[in-house]
């Protein structure tokens, strides 16, 4: 089953990559398919673990260092698991002009994390993104989970803390 956020480990505790096998059967021998393989791996496991990188290397013949280099070059890839709730905070022009920095500060203070970090309880990860394409709702953030995503606009410091508290309450 495909996941949209990193709510699982990179593989089962025994290193079983059964869910990745069909991807590698299809793409392992296709030249230029490494990014596709990495995208699909991240979709399945939520992030790219070193175990997954090594497994991809074994199956494709691509050196782990090259795979790691590609994974670290592109911002779309994550090498660490992310929280149950991935907060994507828009930092595009409209959001910036309408207070995105203030919203980021409120999220950081409320959760005790900075951009790219995950809360100690594993609930939230904060990611500043270039644009969410909701400029008329600026400032805006999206919260992604395994079940989908929810977009929140016209944010204020108080509205964003209430939204975060509502997500926390779902896990109490």
DSSP file (Angstrom, degrees, kcal/mol; ACC not computed):
  #  RESIDUE AA STRUCTURE BP1 BP2  ACC     N-H-->O    O-->H-N    N-H-->O    O-->H-N    TCO  KAPPA ALPHA  PHI   PSI    X-CA   Y-CA   Z-CA
    1    1 A X              0   0    0      0, 0.0     2,-0.2     0, 0.0    18,-0.0   0.000 360.0 360.0 360.0 131.3    0.0    0.0    0.0
    2    2 A X        -     0   0    0     43,-0.0     2,-0.3     2,-0.0    42,-0.2  -0.501 360.0-154.9 -78.7 141.0    1.4    3.4   -1.0
    3    3 A X        -     0   0    0     40,-2.9    43,-0.2    -2,-0.2   143,-0.1  -0.886  14.3-156.9-116.7 147.4    2.0    6.0    1.6
    4    4 A X  S    S+     0   0    0     -2,-0.3     2,-0.3   141,-0.1   142,-0.1   0.492  79.8  34.3-102.1  -3.9    2.1    9.8    1.1
    5    5 A X  S    S-     0   0    0     38,-0.2     2,-2.3    39,-0.1     3,-0.1  -0.968  94.0 -94.6-145.1 164.5    4.1   10.6    4.2
    6    6 A X        +     0   0    0     40,-0.4    76,-0.5    -2,-0.3    40,-0.1  -0.399  68.1 132.9 -80.7  67.5    6.8    8.9    6.2
    7    7 A X        +     0   0    0     -2,-2.3     2,-0.3    74,-0.1    -1,-0.2   0.292  62.7  56.1-100.2   9.5    4.8    7.2    8.8
    8    8 A X  S    S-     0   0    0     37,-0.5    74,-0.2    -3,-0.1     2,-0.1  -0.862  88.1-100.0-131.4 166.8    6.6    3.9    8.4
    9    9 A X        -     0   0    0     -2,-0.3    38,-0.1     2,-0.1    -2,-0.1  -0.296  45.5 -96.5 -77.7 173.6   10.2    2.7    8.7
   10   10 A X  S    S-     0   0    0      1,-0.1     2,-0.3    36,-0.1    39,-0.1   0.692  98.5 -21.7 -68.1 -19.4   12.3    2.2    5.6
   11   11 A X  S    S-     0   0    0     34,-0.1     6,-0.1     8,-0.0    -1,-0.1  -0.950  89.6 -64.0-170.6 174.9   11.5   -1.6    5.6
   12   12 A X    >   -     0   0    0      4,-1.2     3,-2.6    -2,-0.3     4,-0.1  -0.250  60.0 -97.0 -67.3 165.8   10.4   -4.2    8.0
   13   13 A X  T 3  S+     0   0    0      1,-0.3    -1,-0.1     2,-0.1    -3,-0.0   0.723 125.4  55.2 -61.0 -21.4   12.7   -5.0   10.9
   14   14 A X  T 3  S-     0   0    0      2,-0.1    -1,-0.3     0, 0.0    -2,-0.1   0.322 119.4-107.7 -94.0   9.9   14.1   -8.0    9.0
   15   15 A X    <   +     0   0    0     -3,-2.6     2,-0.5     1,-0.2    -2,-0.1   0.698  60.9 163.5  76.6  19.2   15.0   -5.8    6.0
   16   16 A X        -     0   0    0      1,-0.1    -4,-1.2    -4,-0.1    -1,-0.2  -0.601  19.5-178.0 -76.4 120.9   12.3   -7.2    3.8
   17   17 A X    >>  +     0   0    0     -2,-0.5     4,-1.2     1,-0.2     3,-1.0  -0.240  31.1 138.4-111.0  42.9   11.6   -5.0    0.8
   18   18 A X  H 3> S+     0   0    0      1,-0.3     4,-0.6     2,-0.2     3,-0.4   0.856  70.5  54.3 -57.9 -38.3    8.7   -7.0   -0.7
   19   19 A X  H 34 S+     0   0    0     -3,-0.2     4,-0.3     1,-0.2    -1,-0.3   0.768 108.9  49.5 -68.7 -23.5    6.7   -3.9   -1.5
   20   20 A X  H <> S+     0   0    0     -3,-1.0     4,-2.2     1,-0.2     3,-0.5   0.691  88.9  84.3 -86.5 -20.5    9.7   -2.6   -3.5
   21   21 A X  H  X S+     0   0    0     -4,-1.2     4,-2.5    -3,-0.4     5,-0.2   0.881  87.9  50.3 -53.9 -46.4   10.3   -5.7   -5.5
   22   22 A X  H  X S+     0   0    0     -4,-0.6     4,-1.6     1,-0.2    -1,-0.2   0.870 109.6  52.5 -63.1 -33.2    7.7   -5.0   -8.2
   23   23 A X  H  > S+     0   0    0     -3,-0.5     4,-2.5    -4,-0.3     5,-0.3   0.936 112.5  44.1 -63.8 -46.7    9.1   -1.5   -8.7
   24   24 A X  H  X S+     0   0    0     -4,-2.2     4,-2.3     1,-0.2     5,-0.3   0.841 108.7  57.1 -71.1 -32.3   12.6   -2.9   -9.2
   25   25 A X  H  < S+     0   0    0     -4,-2.5    -1,-0.2    -5,-0.2     4,-0.2   0.890 115.2  39.4 -61.2 -37.0   11.4   -5.7  -11.5
   26   26 A X  H  < S+     0   0    0     -4,-1.6    -2,-0.2    -5,-0.2    -1,-0.2   0.878 132.4  20.0 -79.4 -39.4    9.9   -3.0  -13.7
   27   27 A X  H >< S+     0   0    0     -4,-2.5     3,-1.8    -5,-0.1     6,-0.2   0.591  91.0  94.6-113.0 -12.4   12.7   -0.4  -13.6
   28   28 A X  T 3< S+     0   0    0     -4,-2.3    -3,-0.1     1,-0.3    -1,-0.1   0.830  98.4  35.5 -55.8 -36.4   16.0   -1.9  -12.4
   29   29 A X  T 3  S+     0   0    0     -5,-0.3     2,-0.7    -4,-0.2    -1,-0.3   0.327  92.7 105.1-101.0   7.3   17.2   -2.5  -16.0
   30   30 A X  S X  S-     0   0    0     -3,-1.8     3,-1.4     3,-0.0     4,-0.1  -0.797  74.2-125.4 -91.8 115.4   15.7    0.7  -17.5
   31   31 A X  T 3  S+     0   0    0     -2,-0.7    -2,-0.1     1,-0.2    -3,-0.0  -0.296  91.7  17.3 -58.7 139.0   18.4    3.3  -18.1
   32   32 A X  T 3  S+     0   0    0      1,-0.1     3,-0.3     3,-0.0    -1,-0.2   0.638  90.4 115.0  78.4  14.8   17.7    6.6  -16.5
   33   33 A X    <>  +     0   0    0     -3,-1.4     4,-2.5    -6,-0.2     5,-0.2   0.346  36.2 103.6 -99.9   7.6   15.1    5.3  -14.1
   34   34 A X  H  > S+     0   0    0      1,-0.2     4,-2.8     2,-0.2     5,-0.2   0.906  81.3  50.0 -58.8 -44.0   16.8    5.9  -10.8
   35   35 A X  H  > S+     0   0    0     -3,-0.3     4,-2.8     1,-0.2    -1,-0.2   0.914 111.0  50.1 -62.5 -41.3   14.7    9.0   -9.9
   36   36 A X  H  > S+     0   0    0     -4,-0.2     4,-2.5     2,-0.2    -1,-0.2   0.927 111.1  49.3 -60.7 -44.4   11.6    7.0  -10.7
   37   37 A X  H  X S+     0   0    0     -4,-2.5     4,-2.3     1,-0.2    -2,-0.2   0.919 112.6  47.5 -60.9 -44.3   12.8    4.1   -8.4
   38   38 A X  H  X S+     0   0    0     -4,-2.8     4,-2.5     2,-0.2    -2,-0.2   0.903 111.4  50.8 -65.6 -40.9   13.6    6.6   -5.6
   39   39 A X  H  X S+     0   0    0     -4,-2.8     4,-2.2    -5,-0.2    -2,-0.2   0.934 112.9  45.4 -60.7 -46.3   10.3    8.3   -5.9
   40   40 A X  H  X S+     0   0    0     -4,-2.5     4,-1.9     2,-0.2    -2,-0.2   0.868 111.5  52.7 -68.1 -36.0    8.4    5.0   -5.8
   41   41 A X  H  X S+     0   0    0     -4,-2.3     4,-2.8    -5,-0.2     5,-0.4   0.933 110.8  47.1 -62.8 -45.6   10.5    3.8   -2.8
   42   42 A X  H  X S+     0   0    0     -4,-2.5     4,-2.3     1,-0.2    -2,-0.2   0.869 109.0  55.2 -65.3 -36.1    9.7    7.0   -0.9
   43   43 A X  H  < S+     0   0    0     -4,-2.2   -40,-2.9    -5,-0.2    -1,-0.2   0.895 114.3  41.1 -60.7 -39.4    6.0    6.6   -1.8
   44   44 A X  H  < S+     0   0    0     -4,-1.9    -2,-0.2   -42,-0.2    -1,-0.2   0.944 130.8  22.1 -74.6 -49.3    6.1    3.2   -0.3
   45   45 A X  H  < S-     0   0    0     -4,-2.8   -37,-0.5     2,-0.2    -3,-0.2   0.542  97.8-120.3-103.5  -9.4    8.2    3.7    2.8
   46   46 A X  S  < S+     0   0    0     -4,-2.3   -40,-0.4    -5,-0.4     2,-0.3   0.150  86.5  20.4  92.2 -20.8    7.9    7.5    3.4
   47   47 A X  S    S-     0   0    0     -6,-0.3     2,-0.8   -42,-0.1    32,-0.2  -0.950  87.6 -93.2-163.6 175.5   11.6    8.2    3.1
   48   48 A X        -     0   0    0     30,-3.3     2,-0.1    -2,-0.3    -6,-0.1  -0.861  40.5-165.3-105.6 100.5   14.8    6.7    1.7
   49   49 A X     >  -     0   0    0     -2,-0.8     4,-2.3   -39,-0.1     5,-0.1  -0.395  32.7-115.3 -76.7 160.5   16.6    4.6    4.4
   50   50 A X  H  > S+     0   0    0      1,-0.2     4,-2.6     2,-0.2     5,-0.2   0.857 119.3  56.8 -64.2 -33.6   20.2    3.6    3.9
   51   51 A X  H  > S+     0   0    0      2,-0.2     4,-2.3     1,-0.2    -1,-0.2   0.916 107.9  47.0 -62.0 -41.8   18.9    0.0    3.9
   52   52 A X  H  > S+     0   0    0      2,-0.2     4,-2.8     1,-0.2    -2,-0.2   0.911 111.1  51.1 -66.2 -41.8   16.6    0.9    1.0
   53   53 A X  H  X S+     0   0    0     -4,-2.3     4,-2.2     1,-0.2    -2,-0.2   0.923 111.8  47.4 -60.4 -44.3   19.4    2.6   -0.9
   54   54 A X  H  X S+     0   0    0     -4,-2.6     4,-2.3     2,-0.2    -1,-0.2   0.887 111.8  50.4 -65.1 -38.5   21.7   -0.4   -0.4
   55   55 A X  H  X S+     0   0    0     -4,-2.3     4,-2.1     2,-0.2    -2,-0.2   0.921 110.1  49.5 -64.9 -44.3   18.9   -2.7   -1.6
   56   56 A X  H  X S+     0   0    0     -4,-2.8     4,-2.2     1,-0.2     6,-0.4   0.904 110.1  52.7 -59.9 -41.3   18.3   -0.6   -4.7
   57   57 A X  H  X S+     0   0    0     -4,-2.2     4,-2.6     1,-0.2     5,-0.3   0.928 108.7  49.0 -60.1 -46.7   22.1   -0.7   -5.3
   58   58 A X  H  < S+     0   0    0     -4,-2.3    -1,-0.2     1,-0.2    -2,-0.2   0.891 116.4  42.7 -59.8 -40.5   22.1   -4.5   -5.1
   59   59 A X  H  < S+     0   0    0     -4,-2.1    -1,-0.2     1,-0.2    -2,-0.2   0.764 125.1  32.0 -81.0 -26.1   19.2   -4.8   -7.5
   60   60 A X  H  < S-     0   0    0     -4,-2.2    -2,-0.2     2,-0.2    -3,-0.2   0.668  95.5-126.2-105.4 -20.4   20.2   -2.2  -10.1
   61   61 A X     <  +     0   0    0     -4,-2.6     2,-0.4     1,-0.3    -4,-0.1   0.508  64.6 136.6  82.4   3.9   24.0   -2.4  -10.0
   62   62 A X        -     0   0    0     -6,-0.4    -1,-0.3    -5,-0.3    -2,-0.2  -0.719  63.3-108.0 -84.9 132.3   24.2    1.4   -9.3
   63   63 A X    >>  -     0   0    0     -2,-0.4     4,-2.0     1,-0.1     3,-0.7  -0.292  20.1-125.4 -60.6 140.2   26.7    2.2   -6.6
   64   64 A X  H 3> S+     0   0    0      1,-0.2     4,-3.0     2,-0.2     5,-0.2   0.856 110.1  58.8 -54.6 -36.5   25.2    3.3   -3.3
   65   65 A X  H 3> S+     0   0    0      1,-0.2     4,-2.2     2,-0.2    -1,-0.2   0.881 106.3  47.4 -62.8 -37.7   27.2    6.5   -3.4
   66   66 A X  H <> S+     0   0    0     -3,-0.7     4,-2.2     2,-0.2    -1,-0.2   0.918 112.9  48.3 -68.7 -43.0   25.7    7.5   -6.7
   67   67 A X  H  X S+     0   0    0     -4,-2.0     4,-2.6     1,-0.2    -2,-0.2   0.931 113.2  48.0 -62.1 -45.2   22.1    6.7   -5.4
   68   68 A X  H  X S+     0   0    0     -4,-3.0     4,-2.3     1,-0.2    -1,-0.2   0.892 109.3  54.3 -61.8 -40.3   22.8    8.7   -2.2
   69   69 A X  H  X S+     0   0    0     -4,-2.2     4,-1.3    -5,-0.2    -1,-0.2   0.901 111.0  44.5 -61.4 -42.5   24.2   11.6   -4.4
   70   70 A X  H  X S+     0   0    0     -4,-2.2     4,-1.7     2,-0.2    -2,-0.2   0.924 112.8  52.1 -66.0 -44.4   21.0   11.7   -6.4
   71   71 A X  H  < S+     0   0    0     -4,-2.6     6,-0.3     1,-0.2    -2,-0.2   0.844 114.0  42.7 -63.2 -34.7   18.8   11.4   -3.3
   72   72 A X  H  < S+     0   0    0     -4,-2.3    -1,-0.2    -5,-0.2    -2,-0.2   0.703 108.3  59.8 -86.0 -19.2   20.6   14.3   -1.6
   73   73 A X  H  < S+     0   0    0     -4,-1.3     2,-0.5    -5,-0.2    -2,-0.2   0.901  97.5  64.1 -72.8 -40.8   20.7   16.5   -4.7
   74   74 A X  S >< S-     0   0    0     -4,-1.7     3,-1.5     1,-0.1    -1,-0.1  -0.735  72.3-147.4 -93.9 128.8   17.0   16.7   -5.2
   75   75 A X  T 3  S+     0   0    0     -2,-0.5    -1,-0.1     1,-0.3    -4,-0.0   0.687  91.2  73.8 -65.5 -19.1   14.9   18.4   -2.4
   76   76 A X  T 3  S+     0   0    0      2,-0.0     2,-0.3    -3,-0.0    -1,-0.3   0.709  83.6  82.7 -69.1 -18.4   12.0   16.0   -3.0
   77   77 A X    <   -     0   0    0     -3,-1.5     2,-0.4    -6,-0.3   -30,-0.1  -0.681  62.7-158.2 -96.1 142.6   13.8   13.1   -1.3
   78   78 A X        -     0   0    0     -2,-0.3   -30,-3.3     1,-0.1     4,-0.1  -0.942  12.7-171.6-116.6 137.0   13.9   12.5    2.4
   79   79 A X  S    S+     0   0    0     -2,-0.4     2,-0.3   -32,-0.2   -29,-0.2   0.374  74.7  56.0-105.5   0.8   16.6   10.5    4.2
   80   80 A X  S    S-     0   0    0    -34,-0.1   -32,-0.1   -31,-0.1   -74,-0.1  -0.955  94.1 -99.2-129.4 149.5   14.9   10.5    7.5
   81   81 A X        -     0   0    0     -2,-0.3     2,-0.2   -34,-0.1   -74,-0.1  -0.334  39.9-140.9 -63.8 151.3   11.4    9.4    8.5
   82   82 A X        -     0   0    0    -76,-0.5     4,-0.1   -74,-0.2    43,-0.1  -0.686  22.5 -87.4-111.5 168.1    8.8   12.2    8.8
   83   83 A X        -     0   0    0     -2,-0.2    40,-0.3     2,-0.2    41,-0.2  -0.078  38.9-102.8 -68.7 169.5    6.0   12.8   11.3
   84   84 A X  S    S+     0   0    0     38,-1.9     2,-0.6     1,-0.2    62,-0.3   0.842 116.8  45.9 -59.3 -34.7    2.5   11.6   11.1
   85   85 A X  E    S-a  124   0A   0     38,-3.6    40,-2.2    37,-0.1     2,-0.8  -0.950  75.9-159.4-116.3 113.8    1.5   15.1   10.0
   86   86 A X  E     -aB 125 144A   0     58,-2.5    58,-2.6    -2,-0.6     2,-0.7  -0.833   9.6-155.9 -93.2 111.5    3.7   16.7    7.3
   87   87 A X  E     -aB 126 143A   0     38,-3.3    40,-3.0    -2,-0.8     2,-0.7  -0.799   6.5-167.5 -90.4 116.3    3.2   20.5    7.5
   88   88 A X  E     -aB 127 142A   0     54,-3.5    54,-2.5    -2,-0.7     2,-0.6  -0.907   7.1-164.1-106.4 107.4    4.1   22.1    4.2
   89   89 A X  E     -aB 128 141A   0     38,-2.5    40,-2.7    -2,-0.7    52,-0.2  -0.820  17.4-128.2 -98.3 120.4    4.3   25.8    4.8
   90   90 A X  E     +a  129   0A   0     50,-2.0    40,-0.2    -2,-0.6    50,-0.2  -0.461  28.1 175.3 -71.0 132.4    4.2   27.9    1.6
   91   91 A X        +     0   0    0     38,-2.5    39,-0.1    -2,-0.2    40,-0.1   0.091  35.1 132.4-120.7  19.0    7.0   30.5    1.3
   92   92 A X  S  > S-     0   0    0     37,-0.2     4,-3.3     1,-0.1     5,-0.2  -0.062  75.4 -89.4 -64.7 173.9    6.0   31.7   -2.2
   93   93 A X  H  > S+     0   0    0      1,-0.2     4,-2.7     2,-0.2     5,-0.2   0.909 125.4  46.2 -55.7 -51.2    5.8   35.4   -3.0
   94   94 A X  H  > S+     0   0    0      1,-0.2     4,-1.5     2,-0.2    -1,-0.2   0.914 117.3  44.4 -61.6 -42.4    2.1   35.9   -2.1
   95   95 A X  H  4>S+     0   0    0      2,-0.2     5,-2.2     1,-0.2    -2,-0.2   0.903 112.5  52.3 -68.8 -40.3    2.5   34.0    1.2
   96   96 A X  H ><5S+     0   0    0     -4,-3.3     3,-1.4     1,-0.2     5,-0.4   0.944 111.1  46.7 -59.2 -48.1    5.8   35.8    2.0
   97   97 A X  H 3<5S+     0   0    0     -4,-2.7    -1,-0.2     1,-0.3    -2,-0.2   0.809 112.9  51.4 -63.9 -30.4    4.2   39.2    1.5
   98   98 A X  T 3<5S-     0   0    0     -4,-1.5    -1,-0.3    -5,-0.2    -2,-0.2   0.220 132.2 -78.9 -98.0  14.6    1.2   38.1    3.6
   99   99 A X  T <>5S+     0   0    0     -3,-1.4     4,-1.9    -4,-0.2     3,-0.3   0.735  72.8 147.2 106.7  24.1    3.1   36.9    6.6
  100  100 A X  H  ><S+     0   0    0     -5,-2.2     4,-2.7     1,-0.2     5,-0.2   0.859  78.7  55.5 -59.4 -35.4    4.5   33.4    6.0
  101  101 A X  H  > S+     0   0    0     -5,-0.4     4,-2.3     1,-0.2    -1,-0.2   0.899 107.2  49.4 -64.6 -39.0    7.5   34.1    8.1
  102  102 A X  H  > S+     0   0    0     -3,-0.3     4,-2.0     2,-0.2    -1,-0.2   0.884 111.8  48.9 -65.1 -39.0    5.2   35.0   11.0
  103  103 A X  H  X S+     0   0    0     -4,-1.9     4,-2.5     2,-0.2    -2,-0.2   0.907 110.5  50.3 -68.0 -42.2    3.3   31.8   10.5
  104  104 A X  H  X S+     0   0    0     -4,-2.7     4,-2.9     1,-0.2     5,-0.2   0.916 110.0  50.8 -61.7 -42.0    6.5   29.8   10.4
  105  105 A X  H  X S+     0   0    0     -4,-2.3     4,-2.7     2,-0.2     5,-0.2   0.907 110.4  49.4 -60.9 -42.5    7.7   31.4   13.6
  106  106 A X  H  X S+     0   0    0     -4,-2.0     4,-2.5     2,-0.2    -2,-0.2   0.913 113.1  46.2 -64.4 -43.2    4.3   30.5   15.3
  107  107 A X  H  X S+     0   0    0     -4,-2.5     4,-2.6     2,-0.2     5,-0.3   0.938 113.9  49.0 -63.9 -46.8    4.6   26.9   14.1
  108  108 A X  H  X>S+     0   0    0     -4,-2.9     4,-2.1     1,-0.2     5,-0.7   0.914 114.6  44.3 -60.8 -44.8    8.2   26.6   15.3
  109  109 A X  H  <5S+     0   0    0     -4,-2.7    -1,-0.2    -5,-0.2    -2,-0.2   0.918 115.6  47.6 -65.8 -43.2    7.4   28.1   18.7
  110  110 A X  H  <5S+     0   0    0     -4,-2.5    -2,-0.2    -5,-0.2    -1,-0.2   0.870 125.2  28.4 -68.4 -37.8    4.3   26.0   19.2
  111  111 A X  H  <5S-     0   0    0     -4,-2.6    -1,-0.2     2,-0.2    -2,-0.2   0.615  99.9-125.6-100.6 -14.9    5.9   22.7   18.2
  112  112 A X  T  <5S+     0   0    0     -4,-2.1     2,-0.3    -5,-0.3    -3,-0.2   0.816  71.6 110.0  73.8  30.2    9.5   23.4   19.1
  113  113 A X      < -     0   0    0     -5,-0.7    -1,-0.3    -6,-0.3     2,-0.2  -0.927  54.0-143.9-133.7 159.7   10.9   22.5   15.7
  114  114 A X    >   -     0   0    0     -2,-0.3     3,-2.4     1,-0.2    12,-0.4  -0.610  52.3 -54.9-110.8 175.7   12.5   24.3   12.8
  115  115 A X  T 3  S+     0   0    0      1,-0.3    12,-0.2    -2,-0.2    -1,-0.2  -0.270 127.8  16.5 -52.5 129.6   12.1   23.8    9.0
  116  116 A X  T 3  S+     0   0    0     10,-4.0    -1,-0.3     1,-0.3     2,-0.2   0.370 103.5 114.8  87.9  -4.2   13.0   20.2    8.2
  117  117 A X    <   -     0   0    0     -3,-2.4     9,-2.0     9,-0.3     2,-0.4  -0.598  54.1-142.8-101.2 161.4   12.7   18.9   11.7
  118  118 A X  B     -C  125   0A   0      7,-0.2     7,-0.2    -2,-0.2    -4,-0.1  -0.947  27.4-106.8-121.1 141.0   10.3   16.5   13.4
  119  119 A X    >   -     0   0    0      5,-2.7     3,-2.1    -2,-0.4    -7,-0.1  -0.273  32.0-112.9 -63.8 153.5    8.8   16.8   16.8
  120  120 A X  T 3  S+     0   0    0      1,-0.3    -1,-0.1     2,-0.1    -2,-0.0   0.813 117.6  56.7 -59.0 -31.7   10.2   14.4   19.4
  121  121 A X  T 3  S-     0   0    0      1,-0.1    -1,-0.3     3,-0.0    -2,-0.1   0.496 111.3-122.0 -80.4  -1.9    6.8   12.6   19.6
  122  122 A X  S <  S+     0   0    0     -3,-2.1   -38,-1.9     2,-0.2    -2,-0.1   0.601  81.2 113.4  75.7  11.6    6.9   11.9   15.9
  123  123 A X  S    S+     0   0    0    -40,-0.3   -38,-3.6     1,-0.2     2,-0.4   0.913  70.3  35.0 -81.8 -43.0    3.7   13.7   15.2
  124  124 A X  E     -a   85   0A   0    -40,-0.2    -5,-2.7   -41,-0.2     2,-0.4  -0.906  49.8-176.4-124.1 140.3    4.8   16.7   13.1
  125  125 A X  E     -aC  86 118A   0    -40,-2.2   -38,-3.3    -2,-0.4     2,-0.5  -0.998  19.8-146.7-125.5 135.3    7.4   17.5   10.5
  126  126 A X  E     +a   87   0A   0     -9,-2.0   -10,-4.0   -12,-0.4     2,-0.4  -0.895  19.7 174.2-105.4 126.0    7.7   21.1    9.3
  127  127 A X  E     -a   88   0A   0    -40,-3.0   -38,-2.5    -2,-0.5     2,-0.4  -0.978  21.7-147.7-131.1 120.1    8.8   21.7    5.7
  128  128 A X  E     -a   89   0A   0     -2,-0.4     2,-0.3   -40,-0.2   -38,-0.2  -0.730  25.3-166.0 -80.0 132.4    8.9   25.2    4.1
  129  129 A X  E     -a   90   0A   0    -40,-2.7   -38,-2.5    -2,-0.4   -37,-0.2  -0.847  29.1-119.9-123.0 158.6    8.0   24.8    0.4
  130  130 A X  S    S-     0   0    0     -2,-0.3     2,-0.3     1,-0.2   -37,-0.1   0.892  88.0 -18.2 -65.5 -42.5    8.4   27.2   -2.6
  131  131 A X        -     0   0    0    -40,-0.1    -1,-0.2   -39,-0.1   -42,-0.0  -0.924  37.9-164.7-167.2 138.7    4.7   27.3   -3.5
  132  132 A X        -     0   0    0     -2,-0.3    -1,-0.1    -3,-0.2    -2,-0.0   0.456  49.6-118.7-102.7  -5.4    1.5   25.4   -2.9
  133  133 A X  S    S+     0   0    0      1,-0.1     3,-0.1     2,-0.0    -2,-0.0   0.753  85.6 109.4  76.5  24.2   -0.4   27.1   -5.7
  134  134 A X    >   +     0   0    0      1,-0.1     3,-2.6     2,-0.0     4,-0.2  -0.310  30.9 151.2-121.8  46.6   -3.1   28.6   -3.4
  135  135 A X  G >   +     0   0    0      1,-0.3     3,-1.5     2,-0.2    -1,-0.1   0.773  66.1  61.5 -56.8 -32.4   -2.0   32.3   -3.7
  136  136 A X  G 3  S+     0   0    0      1,-0.3    -1,-0.3    -3,-0.1    -2,-0.0   0.648 104.6  51.0 -70.7 -11.7   -5.4   33.7   -3.1
  137  137 A X  G <  S-     0   0    0     -3,-2.6    17,-4.2    16,-0.1    18,-0.4   0.288  95.4-171.8-102.8   7.9   -5.4   32.0    0.4
  138  138 A X    <   +     0   0    0     -3,-1.5     2,-0.1    15,-0.2   -43,-0.1  -0.141  62.6  42.5 -57.4 140.7   -2.0   33.4    1.4
  139  139 A X  S    S+     0   0    0     15,-0.1    16,-2.2   -49,-0.1     2,-0.3   0.604  89.8 164.3 -76.9 148.7   -0.5   32.7    3.8
  140  140 A X        -     0   0    0     13,-0.2   -50,-2.0   -50,-0.2     2,-0.3  -0.926  22.5-174.3-135.5 151.7   -1.3   29.0    3.4
  141  141 A X  E     -BD  89 152A   0     11,-2.3    11,-3.1    -2,-0.3     2,-0.4  -0.981  12.8-147.3-140.5 155.9   -0.1   25.6    4.7
  142  142 A X  E     -BD  88 151A   0    -54,-2.5   -54,-3.5    -2,-0.3     2,-0.6  -0.963   5.5-153.2-120.7 140.2   -1.0   22.0    3.8
  143  143 A X  E     -BD  87 150A   0      7,-2.9     7,-2.1    -2,-0.4     2,-0.4  -0.967  15.1-163.3-114.9 118.5   -1.0   19.1    6.2
  144  144 A X  E     +BD  86 149A   0    -58,-2.6   -58,-2.5    -2,-0.6     2,-0.3  -0.813  14.4 166.0-103.9 140.9   -0.4   15.8    4.6
  145  145 A X  E >   - D   0 148A   0      3,-3.4     3,-1.0    -2,-0.4   -60,-0.1  -0.806  55.2 -92.0-135.9 178.2   -1.1   12.4    6.2
  146  146 A X  T 3  S+     0   0    0    -62,-0.3     3,-0.1    -2,-0.3   -61,-0.1   0.751 126.6  54.0 -65.0 -21.5   -1.4    8.8    5.0
  147  147 A X  T 3  S-     0   0    0      1,-0.2     2,-0.3  -144,-0.1    -1,-0.2   0.545 124.0 -81.8 -91.0  -8.1   -5.1    9.5    4.5
  148  148 A X  E <   -D  145   0A   0     -3,-1.0    -3,-3.4     2,-0.0     2,-0.3  -0.996  52.5 -67.9 145.5-151.1   -4.7   12.6    2.3
  149  149 A X  E     -D  144   0A   0     -2,-0.3     2,-0.4    -5,-0.2    -5,-0.2  -0.984  24.6-156.7-145.8 153.4   -4.1   16.3    2.7
  150  150 A X  E     -D  143   0A   0     -7,-2.1    -7,-2.9    -2,-0.3     2,-0.4  -0.999  12.1-148.7-133.8 134.4   -5.8   19.3    4.0
  151  151 A X  E     -D  142   0A   0     -2,-0.4     2,-0.4    -9,-0.2    -9,-0.2  -0.865   9.2-167.6-108.2 137.5   -5.1   22.9    3.0
  152  152 A X  E     -D  141   0A   0    -11,-3.1   -11,-2.3    -2,-0.4     2,-0.2  -0.988  11.8-177.1-125.9 128.4   -5.5   25.9    5.4
  153  153 A X        +     0   0    0     -2,-0.4   -15,-0.2   -13,-0.2   -13,-0.2  -0.687  54.7  36.4-123.2 175.3   -5.4   29.5    4.2
  154  154 A X  S    S-     0   0    0    -17,-4.2    -1,-0.2   -15,-0.2   -14,-0.2   0.888  82.5-169.9  51.3  44.7   -5.6   33.1    5.4
  155  155 A X        -     0   0    0    -16,-2.2     2,-0.3   -18,-0.4    -1,-0.2  -0.289  18.1-176.2 -70.8 147.1   -3.6   31.9    8.4
  156  156 A X     >  -     0   0    0     -3,-0.1     4,-2.5   -53,-0.1     5,-0.2  -0.835  43.8-100.4-126.6 169.4   -2.9   33.9   11.5
  157  157 A X  H  > S+     0   0    0     -2,-0.3     4,-1.7     1,-0.2     5,-0.2   0.920 124.4  44.8 -57.4 -43.1   -0.7   33.0   14.5
  158  158 A X  H  > S+     0   0    0      1,-0.2     4,-1.8     2,-0.2    -1,-0.2   0.886 112.4  50.2 -72.0 -37.1   -3.8   32.1   16.5
  159  159 A X  H  > S+     0   0    0      1,-0.2     4,-2.2     2,-0.2    -1,-0.2   0.897 110.3  50.2 -68.4 -37.2   -5.4   30.1   13.7
  160  160 A X  H  X S+     0   0    0     -4,-2.5     4,-2.2     1,-0.2    -1,-0.2   0.889 110.1  49.3 -70.1 -37.2   -2.3   28.1   13.0
  161  161 A X  H  X S+     0   0    0     -4,-1.7     4,-2.4    -5,-0.2    -1,-0.2   0.880 110.8  51.0 -68.5 -35.2   -1.8   27.1   16.7
  162  162 A X  H  X S+     0   0    0     -4,-1.8     4,-2.2     2,-0.2    -2,-0.2   0.918 109.4  50.6 -65.4 -42.6   -5.5   26.1   16.9
  163  163 A X  H  X S+     0   0    0     -4,-2.2     4,-1.9     2,-0.2    -2,-0.2   0.928 112.2  47.0 -59.3 -45.9   -5.1   23.9   13.8
  164  164 A X  H  X S+     0   0    0     -4,-2.2     4,-2.4     1,-0.2    -1,-0.2   0.901 111.1  51.3 -64.7 -41.0   -2.0   22.3   15.3
  165  165 A X  H  X S+     0   0    0     -4,-2.4     4,-2.4     1,-0.2    -1,-0.2   0.862 106.9  54.5 -63.8 -35.7   -3.8   21.7   18.6
  166  166 A X  H  X S+     0   0    0     -4,-2.2     4,-1.2     2,-0.2    -1,-0.2   0.905 109.2  47.4 -64.5 -41.1   -6.7   20.1   16.8
  167  167 A X  H  X S+     0   0    0     -4,-1.9     4,-0.5     1,-0.2     3,-0.4   0.913 111.3  51.1 -65.6 -41.6   -4.3   17.6   15.1
  168  168 A X  H >< S+     0   0    0     -4,-2.4     3,-1.6     1,-0.2     4,-0.2   0.910 105.6  56.4 -59.5 -41.9   -2.6   16.9   18.5
  169  169 A X  H >< S+     0   0    0     -4,-2.4     3,-1.2     1,-0.3    -1,-0.2   0.793  96.4  64.1 -62.9 -29.0   -6.1   16.3   20.0
  170  170 A X  H 3< S+     0   0    0     -4,-1.2    -1,-0.3    -3,-0.4    -2,-0.2   0.731 107.5  43.6 -64.8 -20.5   -6.7   13.6   17.4
  171  171 A X  T <<        0   0    0     -3,-1.6    -1,-0.2    -4,-0.5    -2,-0.2   0.329 360.0 360.0-107.8   5.3   -3.8   11.7   18.9
  172  172 A X    <         0   0    0     -3,-1.2    -1,-0.2    -4,-0.2    -2,-0.1   0.488 360.0 360.0 -76.4 360.0   -4.7   12.1   22.6
